[in-house]
């Protein structure tokens, strides 16, 4: 992510745009190098979200969200 990108994202969202972030959003700069501060990089303070740690779930692990179970829960 370039230096300008966080400001561009903020303007986009403030103008009514929708943004989807994942745990690996903004984890690298525009050259592919991991950014200081970990996952979300410069977006952490902008969105008030911090990722302390992450790991993939086992394939058979089900996620429950708002009372609904996701794929793999059958």
N, C-alpha and C positions, 0 to 999 in steps of 0.2 A: 504494500500500500504506500503510495507516495505521500509526501508531506501535505499536499493539497486535498487529498481524498477525504479525510475526516470532515473538513469544513464543507466540502461538496455534499457529502452524505447528510450532514446536519441541515443544510439549506433545502435539500430534497425532501427530508422528512417534515421540516417546518412548513413546507409548501403543500403538505398533504400527501406526500408520497409514502408508500408502504415499504418497510425494510424487514427482511428476515435475516437474523443473525444465527450462526451456529457456534459451537464451541471452538471451531477452527477459523472463524472469520477474523480477518486482519492479523493472523498469526505471523505472516511474513511481510516483508517490504516488497517493493516492485521488482527487486532483483532476486527474490526467493529466499532471502536471509531472514531467519527468525528474529523478530523484533524484541527489544528489551521490554520487560513488564509482562511477558507471557501472552496468553490467549486474549484476543480482542484488542491488544495494544492500545492505541490512542482512543479507541472507541469505549474503553472501560469507563472513563469519567463522563463521557458524553451521554451514555445510556444508563449509568448507575448500575452496571452489571459487572461482576468480577468472577472469573473462572479460576478457582483455586487448584483444581486437578481434574483430569478427565481420563477416561479409559473406555475402550469399546466394551459393549455388553456381549456376553456369550450369546450365541445364536439362539438358544432356547429361552433366553430371558424375555419376559413380558413386561411391558411398561403400563402402568395404570395412570390415567390422567382424567381428573374430574369424574371419577367413577366408571370410566370406560377403559377396557383393557385393549391394548394394541395387538398387532400381529404377533403370533407365537404363543398366545395365551389359550388357544383352543386345546 
